[in-house]
């Protein structure tokens, strides 16, 4: 099933819009900004329940800043994660971790050619190596996002990320989208070269210029990393956009471990909200 989902995401027609979760949600709002304007976004993912053989209250906020000049957007992000672990077999524990700070440049063309994004960015490996609990918190952070932009929470990875998106309007009522990124882990210091890729297919219903309801299937694959190198998830989101502000909510269903197949006893169901405003 994992292989089928992965190649389905790769081979579906290259027709897409901007990405969703973290930097993706913000870009949909940045696309509406006037040249010379800046925006600030707060994106929060959360999870309650059992995963990784313990009970958790998990919260993962990301602060994103962006400045647009014509069709270019300079963006930066700082992700955090906090989890309180309630392990019936041992002592409870709480841990706060810092994700990798992110900076990038995105080209968001305003055209009918189908292309909606070209981007290049890098995440700095500033998070120190931590305890076993810290690593579980990072695993929860990746799971709560369905591993989308999961390189922001992979220890020992210095990722250079190249991305593209395309889209196709299906009349006035719907949009079909594809997003893809390739993450190259740079061999700096004690790090070795790593390779990862993420892809998403999305169908969006356009009730009006402001209201959008969408469903998204996405998968990530890191063939050079040990452990479970493939992750997939599906999400449902509702977004309201105006020129100055944007707000939305999403519901994520994990389709793979290790954070927990959503329909298993220790499955992970993620919730997310975001708010973005122009300055």
Residue pairs with C-beta under 8 A, 6 or more apart in sequence:
1 255
2 230
2 232
2 256
5 217
5 219
5 232
5 255
6 199
6 219
6 221
6 230
6 232
8 201
8 217
9 199
9 200
9 201
9 217
9 218
9 219
10 199
12 178
12 201
13 168
13 176
13 178
14 114
14 166
14 178
15 114
15 166
15 167
15 168
15 176
15 177
15 178
16 116
16 165
16 166
16 167
16 168
16 176
16 177
16 178
16 179
16 200
16 201
16 202
17 28
17 116
17 165
17 167
17 175
17 177
17 179
17 202
17 204
18 24
18 27
18 28
18 31
18 108
18 116
18 117
18 165
18 177
18 179
19 25
19 27
19 117
19 148
19 163
19 165
19 179
19 181
19 200
20 28
20 148
20 179
20 200
20 202
20 214
20 216
20 235
20 237
20 250
21 43
21 45
21 145
21 146
21 148
21 149
21 235
21 250
21 272
22 43
22 62
22 64
22 77
22 79
22 145
22 148
22 149
22 152
23 64
23 75
23 77
23 102
23 104
23 121
23 149
24 148
24 149
24 179
25 41
25 43
25 239
25 248
25 274
25 276
26 39
26 41
26 43
26 64
26 66
26 75
26 274
26 276
27 73
27 75
27 106
27 108
27 117
28 239
28 241
28 246
29 39
29 41
29 241
29 245
29 246
29 276
29 278
30 39
30 66
30 68
30 73
30 75
30 106
30 108
30 276
31 108
32 241
32 242
32 243
32 246
33 39
33 68
33 243
33 278
34 68
35 68
35 69
35 70
36 68
36 69
37 67
37 68
37 278
37 279
38 65
38 66
38 67
38 68
38 278
38 279
39 65
39 66
39 68
39 276
39 277
39 278
39 279
40 63
40 64
40 65
40 66
40 276
40 277
40 279
41 63
41 64
41 65
41 66
41 274
41 275
41 276
41 277
42 61
42 62
42 63
42 64
42 274
42 275
42 276
43 61
43 62
43 64
43 272
43 273
43 274
44 59
44 60
44 61
44 62
44 272
44 273
44 274
45 59
45 60
45 61
45 141
45 144
45 145
45 252
45 270
45 271
45 272
46 58
46 59
46 60
46 144
46 270
46 271
46 272
47 56
47 58
47 140
47 143
47 144
47 268
47 269
47 270
47 271
48 56
48 57
48 58
49 55
49 56
49 266
49 267
49 268
49 269
50 56
50 260
50 265
50 266
51 140
51 143
51 259
51 260
51 266
51 267
51 268
52 136
52 139
52 140
52 258
52 259
52 260
52 266
53 87
53 266
54 85
54 86
54 87
54 88
54 136
55 85
55 86
55 87
55 88
56 83
56 84
56 85
56 86
56 140
57 83
57 84
57 86
58 81
58 82
58 83
58 84
58 137
58 140
58 141
58 144
59 81
59 82
59 83
60 79
60 80
60 81
60 82
60 140
60 141
60 144
60 145
61 79
61 80
62 77
62 78
62 79
62 80
62 99
62 152
63 77
63 78
64 75
64 76
64 77
64 276
65 75
65 76
65 77
66 73
66 74
66 75
66 76
67 73
67 74
68 74
71 107
71 108
71 109
71 110
72 105
72 106
72 107
72 108
73 105
73 106
73 107
73 108
74 103
74 104
74 105
75 102
75 103
75 104
75 105
75 106
75 121
76 101
76 102
76 103
76 104
77 101
77 102
77 103
77 152
78 98
78 99
78 101
78 102
79 98
79 99
79 100
79 101
79 102
79 141
79 152
79 153
80 96
80 97
80 98
80 99
81 96
81 97
81 99
81 137
81 138
81 140
81 141
81 153
82 94
82 95
82 96
82 97
82 137
83 94
83 95
83 133
83 136
83 137
83 140
84 92
84 93
84 94
85 92
85 93
85 94
85 95
85 133
85 136
86 92
87 93
93 133
95 130
95 131
95 133
95 134
95 137
96 137
97 127
97 130
97 134
97 137
97 138
97 141
97 153
98 126
98 127
99 127
99 138
99 141
99 152
99 153
100 123
100 124
100 125
100 126
100 127
100 151
100 152
100 153
100 154
100 157
100 159
101 123
101 124
101 126
102 121
102 122
102 123
102 124
102 152
103 121
103 122
103 124
104 119
104 120
104 121
104 122
104 161
105 119
105 120
105 121
106 117
106 118
106 119
106 121
106 163
107 117
107 118
107 119
108 116
108 117
109 115
109 116
109 118
114 166
114 167
114 168
115 164
115 165
115 166
116 165
116 166
116 167
116 177
117 163
117 164
117 165
117 179
118 163
118 164
119 161
119 162
119 163
119 164
119 181
120 160
120 161
120 162
120 163
121 160
121 161
121 163
122 158
122 159
122 160
122 161
123 151
123 152
123 157
123 158
123 159
123 161
124 158
125 155
125 156
125 157
125 158
125 191
127 155
129 155
129 156
130 155
135 155
138 153
138 154
138 155
139 153
139 258
139 259
140 259
140 268
141 150
141 152
141 153
142 150
142 153
142 154
142 231
142 259
143 231
143 254
143 258
143 259
143 260
143 268
143 270
144 252
144 259
144 268
144 270
144 272
145 233
145 252
145 270
146 218
146 220
146 231
146 232
146 233
146 234
146 235
146 252
146 254
146 255
146 270
147 198
147 220
147 231
147 233
148 198
148 200
148 218
148 220
148 233
149 198
150 198
150 220
150 231
151 157
151 159
151 161
151 183
151 185
151 196
154 222
154 225
156 190
156 191
157 183
157 185
157 191
157 194
158 185
158 186
158 188
158 191
159 183
159 184
159 185
159 186
159 194
159 196
160 183
160 184
160 185
160 186
161 181
161 182
161 183
161 184
162 181
162 182
162 184
163 179
163 180
163 181
163 182
164 179
164 180
164 181
165 177
165 178
165 179
165 180
166 177
166 178
167 175
167 176
167 177
167 178
168 175
168 176
168 177
169 175
170 176
172 206
173 205
173 206
174 203
174 204
174 205
174 206
175 203
175 204
175 206
176 201
176 202
176 203
176 204
177 200
177 201
177 202
177 203
177 204
178 199
178 200
178 201
178 202
179 198
179 199
179 200
179 202
179 218
180 197
180 198
180 199
180 200
181 197
181 198
181 199
182 195
182 196
182 197
183 194
183 195
183 196
183 197
183 198
183 222
184 193
184 194
184 195
185 191
185 192
185 193
185 194
185 195
185 196
185 224
186 193
187 193
192 224
193 224
194 222
194 224
194 225
195 222
195 223
195 224
196 220
196 221
196 222
196 223
196 224
196 225
197 220
197 221
198 218
198 219
198 220
198 221
199 218
199 219
199 220
200 216
200 217
200 218
200 219
201 216
201 217
201 218
202 214
202 215
202 216
202 217
203 214
203 215
203 216
204 212
204 213
204 214
205 212
205 213
205 214
206 212
207 213
209 241
210 240
210 241
210 242
211 238
211 239
211 240
212 238
212 239
212 240
212 241
213 236
213 237
213 238
213 239
214 236
214 237
214 239
215 234
215 235
215 236
215 237
216 234
216 235
216 236
216 237
217 232
217 233
217 234
218 232
218 233
218 234
218 235
219 230
219 231
219 232
219 233
220 230
220 231
220 232
221 229
221 230
221 231
222 229
222 230
223 229
227 258
228 256
228 257
228 258
230 256
231 254
231 256
232 254
232 255
232 256
233 252
233 253
233 254
233 255
233 256
233 270
234 252
234 253
234 255
235 250
235 251
235 252
235 253
235 270
236 250
236 251
237 248
237 249
237 250
237 251
237 272
238 248
238 249
238 250
239 246
239 247
239 248
240 246
240 247
240 248
243 278
244 277
244 278
245 275
245 276
245 277
245 278
246 274
246 275
246 276
246 277
247 273
247 274
247 275
247 276
248 273
248 274
249 271
249 272
249 273
249 274
250 271
250 272
250 273
251 269
251 270
251 271
251 272
252 269
252 270
252 271
252 272
253 262
253 269
253 270
254 260
254 261
254 262
254 267
254 268
254 269
254 270
255 261
255 262
259 268
260 266
260 267
260 268
261 267
262 268
262 269
